[in-house]
Amino acid sequence: MPDNVGFLFAAFTVIWLLVFGYMAFLGNRISTLRQDLYELDDELDTRLQDGEQPRVALGEEQGDRVGTPRE
């Protein structure tokens, strides 16, 4: 049994490194999405102040934008 302790510790370390790496990845994605949301909110505020009516994409318009890369 004592011969396997090193392998157990190595596996434990690798799993925790993967967990923390995935959490960092998700944190970065959430930060990017939050920034995009703030930009959209600012753009909407600007358009509303200019007197434009907010436009809501319906039907095929929403499908056209799915999967398009960001600028």
Contact map, one row per residue, 1 for C-alpha under 8 A:
11111000000000000000000000000000000000000000000000000000000000000000000
11111000000000000000000000000000000000000000000000000000000000000000000
11111100000000000000000000000000000000000000000000000000000000000000000
11111111000000000000000000000000000000000000000000000000000000000000000
11111111100000000000000000000000000000000000000000000000000000000000000
00111111110000000000000000000000000000000000000000000000000000000000000
00011111111000000000000000000000000000000000000000000000000000000000000
00011111111100000000000000000000000000000000000000000000000000000000000
00001111111110000000000000000000000000000000000000000000000000000000000
00000111111111000000000000000000000000000000000000000000000000000000000
00000011111111100000000000000000000000000000000000000000000000000000000
00000001111111110000000000000000000000000000000000000000000000000000000
00000000111111111000000000000000000000000000000000000000000000000000000
00000000011111111100000000000000000000000000000000000000000000000000000
00000000001111111110000000000000000000000000000000000000000000000000000
00000000000111111111000000000000000000000000000000000000000000000000000
00000000000011111111100000000000000000000000000000000000000000000000000
00000000000001111111110000000000000000000000000000000000000000000000000
00000000000000111111111000000000000000000000000000000000000000000000000
00000000000000011111111100000000000000000000000000000000000000000000000
00000000000000001111111110000000000000000000000000000000000000000000000
00000000000000000111111111000000000000000000000000000000000000000000000
00000000000000000011111111100000000000000000000000000000000000000000000
00000000000000000001111111110000000000000000000000000000000000000000000
00000000000000000000111111111000000000000000000000000000000000000000000
00000000000000000000011111111100000000000000000000000000000000000000000
00000000000000000000001111111110000000000000000000000000000000000000000
00000000000000000000000111111111000000000000000000000000000000000000000
00000000000000000000000011111111100000000000000000000000000000000000000
00000000000000000000000001111111110000000000000000000000000000000000000
00000000000000000000000000111111111000000000000000000000000000000000000
00000000000000000000000000011111111100000000000000000000000000000000000
00000000000000000000000000001111111110000000000000000000000000000000000
00000000000000000000000000000111111111000000000000000000000000000000000
00000000000000000000000000000011111111100000000000000000000000000000000
00000000000000000000000000000001111111110000000000000000000000000000000
00000000000000000000000000000000111111111000000000000000000000000000000
00000000000000000000000000000000011111111100000000000000000000000000000
00000000000000000000000000000000001111111110000000000000000000000000000
00000000000000000000000000000000000111111111000000000000000000000000000
00000000000000000000000000000000000011111111100000000000000000000000000
00000000000000000000000000000000000001111111110000000000000000000000000
00000000000000000000000000000000000000111111111000000000000000000000000
00000000000000000000000000000000000000011111111100000100000000000000000
00000000000000000000000000000000000000001111111110000000000000000000000
00000000000000000000000000000000000000000111111111000000000000000000000
00000000000000000000000000000000000000000011111111111100000000000000000
00000000000000000000000000000000000000000001111111111100000000000000000
00000000000000000000000000000000000000000000111111110000000000000000000
00000000000000000000000000000000000000000000011111110000000000000000000
00000000000000000000000000000000000000000000001111111000000000000000000
00000000000000000000000000000000000000000000001111111100000000000000000
00000000000000000000000000000000000000000000001100111110000000000000000
00000000000000000000000000000000000000000001001100011111000000000000000
00000000000000000000000000000000000000000000000000001111100000000000000
00000000000000000000000000000000000000000000000000000111110000000000000
00000000000000000000000000000000000000000000000000000011111011000000000
00000000000000000000000000000000000000000000000000000001111111000000000
00000000000000000000000000000000000000000000000000000000111111100000000
00000000000000000000000000000000000000000000000000000000011111110000000
00000000000000000000000000000000000000000000000000000000111111111000000
00000000000000000000000000000000000000000000000000000000111111111100000
00000000000000000000000000000000000000000000000000000000001111111100000
00000000000000000000000000000000000000000000000000000000000111111101000
00000000000000000000000000000000000000000000000000000000000011111111000
00000000000000000000000000000000000000000000000000000000000001111111000
00000000000000000000000000000000000000000000000000000000000000001111100
00000000000000000000000000000000000000000000000000000000000000011111110
00000000000000000000000000000000000000000000000000000000000000000011111
00000000000000000000000000000000000000000000000000000000000000000001111
00000000000000000000000000000000000000000000000000000000000000000000111
